[in-house]
Amino acid sequence: MQLSSRQYDQLERAITDGTRLAIMRRGTEYLVIPERLRLVNGREVIVARHPSTGQHLELVLDELDSMELVK
């Protein structure tokens, strides 16, 4: 998935505000709270946590099918 400027803005705002994101990857939907965006071996990774369990997840941007801000 290649993010548009608008989607990068939404992602940055979600990180700043602690807003949830609905992310689809390989047919599975993840509802997460993003904590930061980092670069690993030249790939952008969203470091996030599950809102209920607190489990940490790392989601590689180029492996995502879609991403939406949950209001």
C-alpha positions in Angstrom: 0.0 0.0 0.0 1.3 3.4 -0.9 -0.1 6.2 1.3 -1.3 9.5 0.0 -0.4 12.8 1.6 -3.9 12.8 3.2 -3.4 9.3 4.7 0.1 10.3 6.0 -1.6 13.3 7.7 -4.3 11.1 9.2 -1.6 8.6 10.4 0.4 11.4 12.0 -2.7 12.9 13.6 -3.7 9.4 14.9 -0.2 9.0 16.5 -0.4 12.4 18.1 -4.0 12.1 19.4 -4.0 8.4 20.2 -6.9 7.8 17.7 -7.7 4.3 16.5 -7.0 3.0 13.1 -8.7 0.2 11.2 -6.0 -1.6 9.2 -6.6 -4.4 6.7 -3.7 -6.8 6.0 -4.0 -10.1 4.1 -7.7 -10.3 4.8 -7.5 -9.6 8.5 -8.7 -6.4 10.1 -6.6 -4.9 12.9 -8.1 -2.2 15.2 -5.0 -0.5 16.7 -3.8 2.7 18.4 -0.6 3.8 16.5 2.3 5.0 18.7 4.9 5.8 16.2 6.1 5.4 12.6 9.7 4.1 12.1 12.0 2.9 9.4 13.3 -0.7 9.5 15.6 -1.8 6.7 14.2 0.9 4.4 10.6 0.0 5.1 8.1 2.1 7.0 6.6 0.4 10.1 3.6 1.5 12.2 4.3 0.6 15.8 0.9 0.2 17.5 -0.9 -1.5 20.3 -4.2 -3.2 20.6 -6.7 -1.0 22.4 -8.1 -3.7 24.7 -5.1 -6.0 25.4 -2.3 -3.5 25.1 -0.4 -6.0 22.9 2.2 -4.4 20.7 2.1 -4.8 16.9 4.4 -3.8 14.2 2.7 -3.4 10.8 4.8 -2.8 7.7 3.1 -0.1 5.5 3.9 -1.8 2.2 2.1 -5.0 3.4 -1.2 -3.2 4.2 -4.3 -3.5 2.0 -6.1 -0.4 3.5 -6.1 1.9 6.4 -8.9 4.1 7.8 -9.1 6.5 10.7 -11.8 5.4 13.3 -13.6 8.3 14.8 
